[in-house]
């Protein structure tokens, strides 16, 4: 029976694009609402696409309604152009969507964070992700699921040389028995895990390691 309504931010990204495709194939979801800066180019009877200006909170906040918010928005420092711009995408926009979802009584939040996220980290990226986790925990959702994937791998419109190099380094270290918790995570398996985890009602706030994600991906 398809009765759930999903909300997705980050739908044009690596993980988000896999997530939207899987949600549209999943008969448990009656509607998939995406919020994007540019169109995904997908046409589907169960897809409701909203092209918005993320900086105009009051113009879109009332539209953030449904049963589960999947938050997979993110960028790189190179693409953003500055730490402030990256922070706005990776923290501010996701925090604002969580706020709107909470105010509109969306009961479940599924957030893609990062292995190593820590608000006290000396590394900007890990600190930013840790601050987002800390801040969204202040919202009284019925369930908050925070995923800590390793280095994401999968098909992109634009390949990133740094990520490719990182992938091979991590795989090599894993074969030596090192940094198992930081192993690569394929974006499609992460998307599958996000959907399955959204139905997990065992704890109000729960975090998921790379191994957990792999288990929930099926």
C-alpha positions as a Markdown table, in Angstrom:
| # | Residue | x | y | z |
|---|---|---|---|---|
| 1 | Unk | 0.0 | 0.0 | 0.0 |
| 2 | Unk | 1.5 | 3.3 | -1.0 |
| 3 | Unk | 0.7 | 5.9 | 1.6 |
| 4 | Unk | 3.9 | 7.7 | 2.6 |
| 5 | Unk | 5.0 | 11.0 | 1.3 |
| 6 | Unk | 8.8 | 11.6 | 1.0 |
| 7 | Unk | 10.6 | 14.9 | 0.9 |
| 8 | Unk | 14.1 | 15.0 | -0.7 |
| 9 | Unk | 16.7 | 17.7 | -0.7 |
| 10 | Unk | 19.9 | 17.0 | -2.7 |
| 11 | Unk | 18.0 | 15.3 | -5.4 |
| 12 | Unk | 20.4 | 16.4 | -8.2 |
| 13 | Unk | 23.5 | 15.1 | -6.3 |
| 14 | Unk | 25.1 | 11.7 | -6.4 |
| 15 | Unk | 23.2 | 10.1 | -3.5 |
| 16 | Unk | 20.0 | 12.1 | -4.0 |
| 17 | Unk | 19.6 | 11.1 | -7.6 |
| 18 | Unk | 19.8 | 7.4 | -6.7 |
| 19 | Unk | 17.4 | 8.0 | -3.8 |
| 20 | Unk | 14.8 | 9.7 | -6.0 |
| 21 | Unk | 14.9 | 6.8 | -8.5 |
| 22 | Unk | 14.5 | 4.2 | -5.7 |
| 23 | Unk | 11.7 | 6.1 | -4.1 |
| 24 | Unk | 9.8 | 6.4 | -7.3 |
| 25 | Unk | 10.1 | 2.6 | -7.7 |
| 26 | Unk | 9.1 | 1.9 | -4.2 |
| 27 | Unk | 5.3 | 1.3 | -3.9 |
| 28 | Unk | 5.3 | 2.2 | -0.2 |
| 29 | Unk | 5.6 | 5.9 | -1.3 |
| 30 | Unk | 2.6 | 7.7 | -2.8 |
| 31 | Unk | 4.4 | 10.9 | -3.5 |
| 32 | Unk | 8.1 | 12.1 | -3.8 |
| 33 | Unk | 8.6 | 15.8 | -3.3 |
| 34 | Unk | 11.9 | 17.3 | -4.4 |
| 35 | Unk | 13.3 | 20.7 | -3.7 |
| 36 | Unk | 15.9 | 21.8 | -6.1 |
| 37 | Unk | 17.7 | 24.8 | -7.7 |
| 38 | Unk | 17.5 | 23.2 | -11.1 |
| 39 | Unk | 15.2 | 20.6 | -12.5 |
| 40 | Unk | 16.1 | 16.9 | -12.2 |
| 41 | Unk | 14.6 | 16.3 | -15.7 |
| 42 | Unk | 12.6 | 13.5 | -14.3 |
| 43 | Unk | 8.9 | 13.2 | -15.2 |
| 44 | Unk | 6.8 | 10.8 | -13.1 |
| 45 | Unk | 3.2 | 10.7 | -11.9 |
| 46 | Unk | 4.4 | 10.4 | -8.2 |
| 47 | Unk | 7.0 | 13.1 | -8.4 |
| 48 | Unk | 6.3 | 16.7 | -7.3 |
| 49 | Unk | 9.3 | 18.9 | -8.1 |
| 50 | Unk | 9.7 | 22.3 | -6.5 |
| 51 | Unk | 12.4 | 24.6 | -8.0 |
| 52 | Unk | 13.2 | 27.1 | -5.3 |
| 53 | Unk | 15.7 | 29.7 | -4.0 |
| 54 | Unk | 17.1 | 28.1 | -0.9 |
| 55 | Unk | 17.8 | 31.5 | 0.6 |
| 56 | Unk | 14.2 | 32.5 | 0.5 |
| 57 | Unk | 13.0 | 30.4 | 3.5 |
| 58 | Unk | 9.6 | 32.0 | 3.9 |
| 59 | Unk | 8.7 | 31.3 | 0.2 |
| 60 | Unk | 9.0 | 27.5 | 0.5 |
| 61 | Unk | 8.8 | 26.5 | 4.2 |
| 62 | Unk | 5.0 | 25.8 | 4.0 |
| 63 | Unk | 5.6 | 23.2 | 1.2 |
| 64 | Unk | 7.8 | 21.0 | 3.4 |
| 65 | Unk | 5.1 | 18.6 | 4.4 |
| 66 | Unk | 5.0 | 14.8 | 4.3 |
| 67 | Unk | 6.1 | 11.7 | 6.3 |
| 68 | Unk | 9.9 | 11.7 | 6.0 |
| 69 | Unk | 12.5 | 14.2 | 5.1 |
| 70 | Unk | 15.5 | 12.7 | 3.3 |
| 71 | Unk | 18.3 | 15.3 | 3.7 |
| 72 | Unk | 21.2 | 14.5 | 1.3 |
| 73 | Unk | 22.3 | 18.0 | 0.3 |
| 74 | Unk | 26.0 | 18.8 | 0.0 |
| 75 | Unk | 28.7 | 20.4 | -2.0 |
| 76 | Unk | 32.5 | 20.6 | -2.1 |
| 77 | Unk | 34.7 | 23.5 | -1.1 |
| 78 | Unk | 35.9 | 23.8 | -4.7 |
| 79 | Unk | 32.4 | 23.9 | -6.1 |
| 80 | Unk | 31.2 | 26.3 | -3.4 |
| 81 | Unk | 34.1 | 28.7 | -3.8 |
| 82 | Unk | 34.6 | 29.4 | -0.1 |
| 83 | Unk | 34.1 | 27.8 | 3.4 |
| 84 | Unk | 31.2 | 30.2 | 4.1 |
| 85 | Unk | 29.4 | 29.2 | 0.9 |
| 86 | Unk | 30.0 | 25.5 | 1.6 |
| 87 | Unk | 28.7 | 25.9 | 5.1 |
| 88 | Unk | 25.5 | 27.6 | 3.8 |
| 89 | Unk | 24.8 | 24.5 | 1.6 |
| 90 | Unk | 25.9 | 21.7 | 3.9 |
| 91 | Unk | 24.7 | 23.2 | 7.2 |
| 92 | Unk | 22.4 | 26.2 | 6.9 |
| 93 | Unk | 20.1 | 24.9 | 4.1 |
| 94 | Unk | 19.8 | 21.5 | 5.7 |
| 95 | Unk | 19.1 | 22.9 | 9.1 |
| 96 | Unk | 16.4 | 25.2 | 7.7 |
| 97 | Unk | 14.7 | 22.3 | 5.9 |
| 98 | Unk | 14.8 | 20.3 | 9.2 |
| 99 | Unk | 13.3 | 23.3 | 10.9 |
| 100 | Unk | 10.5 | 23.6 | 8.3 |
| 101 | Unk | 9.8 | 19.9 | 8.5 |
| 102 | Unk | 9.6 | 20.0 | 12.2 |
| 103 | Unk | 7.3 | 23.0 | 12.2 |
| 104 | Unk | 5.0 | 21.2 | 9.7 |
| 105 | Unk | 4.9 | 18.0 | 11.8 |
| 106 | Unk | 7.0 | 15.8 | 9.6 |
| 107 | Unk | 7.7 | 12.8 | 11.9 |
| 108 | Unk | 10.9 | 11.4 | 10.5 |
| 109 | Unk | 14.3 | 12.9 | 9.4 |
| 110 | Unk | 16.9 | 10.9 | 7.6 |
| 111 | Unk | 20.2 | 12.8 | 7.4 |
| 112 | Unk | 23.3 | 11.9 | 5.4 |
| 113 | Unk | 26.3 | 13.1 | 7.4 |
| 114 | Unk | 29.8 | 11.8 | 7.4 |
| 115 | Unk | 32.0 | 9.3 | 9.1 |
| 116 | Unk | 34.1 | 11.3 | 11.6 |
| 117 | Unk | 31.6 | 14.1 | 12.0 |
| 118 | Unk | 32.4 | 16.0 | 15.2 |
| 119 | Unk | 31.6 | 19.6 | 16.1 |
| 120 | Unk | 34.9 | 19.8 | 17.9 |
| 121 | Unk | 37.0 | 18.5 | 15.0 |
| 122 | Unk | 40.0 | 20.6 | 13.9 |
| 123 | Unk | 39.0 | 19.8 | 10.3 |
| 124 | Unk | 36.4 | 22.2 | 8.8 |
| 125 | Unk | 34.3 | 19.6 | 6.9 |
| 126 | Unk | 34.0 | 17.2 | 9.9 |
| 127 | Unk | 33.3 | 20.1 | 12.2 |
| 128 | Unk | 30.6 | 21.4 | 9.9 |
| 129 | Unk | 28.9 | 18.0 | 9.7 |
| 130 | Unk | 29.2 | 17.6 | 13.5 |
| 131 | Unk | 27.6 | 21.0 | 14.1 |
| 132 | Unk | 24.6 | 20.1 | 11.8 |
| 133 | Unk | 24.1 | 16.8 | 13.7 |
| 134 | Unk | 24.2 | 18.6 | 17.0 |
| 135 | Unk | 21.8 | 21.3 | 15.8 |
| 136 | Unk | 19.1 | 19.1 | 14.3 |
| 137 | Unk | 19.0 | 17.0 | 17.5 |
| 138 | Unk | 17.3 | 20.0 | 19.1 |
| 139 | Unk | 14.3 | 19.4 | 17.0 |
| 140 | Unk | 11.7 | 17.1 | 18.5 |
| 141 | Unk | 11.2 | 14.7 | 15.6 |
| 142 | Unk | 9.6 | 11.4 | 16.2 |
| 143 | Unk | 12.7 | 9.7 | 14.8 |
| 144 | Unk | 16.0 | 11.2 | 13.7 |
| 145 | Unk | 18.3 | 8.9 | 11.7 |
| 146 | Unk | 21.9 | 10.0 | 11.1 |
| 147 | Unk | 24.0 | 8.1 | 8.5 |
| 148 | Unk | 27.8 | 8.1 | 8.6 |
| 149 | Unk | 28.8 | 6.7 | 5.2 |
| 150 | Unk | 32.4 | 6.4 | 4.1 |
| 151 | Unk | 33.8 | 7.9 | 0.9 |
| 152 | Unk | 30.9 | 8.0 | -1.6 |
| 153 | Unk | 31.4 | 6.2 | -4.9 |
| 154 | Unk | 29.2 | 6.0 | -7.9 |
| 155 | Unk | 28.5 | 7.6 | -11.3 |
| 156 | Unk | 28.6 | 11.4 | -11.4 |
| 157 | Unk | 28.0 | 13.8 | -14.2 |
| 158 | Unk | 31.4 | 15.2 | -13.4 |
| 159 | Unk | 34.1 | 12.9 | -12.1 |
| 160 | Unk | 36.2 | 14.4 | -9.3 |
| 161 | Unk | 39.9 | 13.4 | -9.4 |
| 162 | Unk | 40.4 | 13.9 | -5.7 |
| 163 | Unk | 37.6 | 11.5 | -4.9 |
| 164 | Unk | 38.9 | 8.9 | -7.3 |
| 165 | Unk | 42.3 | 9.0 | -5.7 |
| 166 | Unk | 40.8 | 8.9 | -2.2 |
| 167 | Unk | 38.8 | 5.8 | -3.2 |
| 168 | Unk | 41.8 | 3.8 | -4.2 |
| 169 | Unk | 43.8 | 4.9 | -1.1 |
| 170 | Unk | 40.9 | 3.9 | 1.2 |
| 171 | Unk | 40.5 | 0.5 | -0.6 |
| 172 | Unk | 44.2 | -0.1 | -0.2 |
| 173 | Unk | 44.2 | 0.7 | 3.5 |
| 174 | Unk | 41.1 | -1.5 | 4.0 |
| 175 | Unk | 42.9 | -4.4 | 2.5 |
| 176 | Unk | 45.6 | -3.9 | 5.0 |
| 177 | Unk | 43.0 | -4.0 | 7.8 |
| 178 | Unk | 43.1 | -0.3 | 8.4 |
| 179 | Unk | 40.2 | 2.3 | 8.6 |
| 180 | Unk | 37.5 | -0.3 | 8.1 |
| 181 | Unk | 34.9 | 2.1 | 9.3 |
| 182 | Unk | 35.9 | 4.6 | 6.6 |
| 183 | Unk | 35.5 | 2.1 | 3.7 |
| 184 | Unk | 33.8 | 3.4 | 0.5 |
| 185 | Unk | 30.0 | 3.5 | 0.3 |
| 186 | Unk | 28.3 | 3.2 | -3.0 |
| 187 | Unk | 25.7 | 5.9 | -3.4 |
| 188 | Unk | 23.0 | 3.5 | -4.6 |
| 189 | Unk | 23.4 | 1.3 | -1.6 |
| 190 | Unk | 23.4 | 4.3 | 0.6 |
| 191 | Unk | 20.1 | 5.4 | -1.0 |
| 192 | Unk | 18.6 | 1.9 | -0.4 |
| 193 | Unk | 19.7 | 2.0 | 3.2 |
| 194 | Unk | 18.2 | 5.5 | 3.7 |
| 195 | Unk | 14.8 | 4.2 | 2.6 |
| 196 | Unk | 14.9 | 1.1 | 4.8 |
| 197 | Unk | 16.2 | 3.0 | 7.8 |
| 198 | Unk | 13.3 | 5.5 | 7.5 |
| 199 | Unk | 11.0 | 2.6 | 8.6 |
| 200 | Unk | 13.2 | 1.8 | 11.6 |
| 201 | Unk | 11.4 | 2.8 | 14.8 |
| 202 | Unk | 13.6 | 1.2 | 17.4 |
| 203 | Unk | 15.1 | 4.5 | 18.8 |
| 204 | Unk | 14.2 | 8.2 | 18.6 |
| 205 | Unk | 17.7 | 9.3 | 17.6 |
| 206 | Unk | 20.0 | 6.8 | 16.0 |
| 207 | Unk | 23.3 | 6.9 | 14.1 |
| 208 | Unk | 24.5 | 4.4 | 11.5 |
| 209 | Unk | 28.0 | 3.4 | 10.8 |
| 210 | Unk | 29.4 | 2.2 | 7.4 |
| 211 | Unk | 28.6 | -1.4 | 8.5 |
| 212 | Unk | 25.1 | -0.5 | 9.6 |
| 213 | Unk | 24.4 | 1.2 | 6.3 |
| 214 | Unk | 25.6 | -1.9 | 4.4 |
| 215 | Unk | 23.3 | -4.0 | 6.5 |
| 216 | Unk | 20.3 | -1.9 | 5.9 |
| 217 | Unk | 21.0 | -1.6 | 2.2 |
| 218 | Unk | 20.0 | -5.3 | 2.0 |
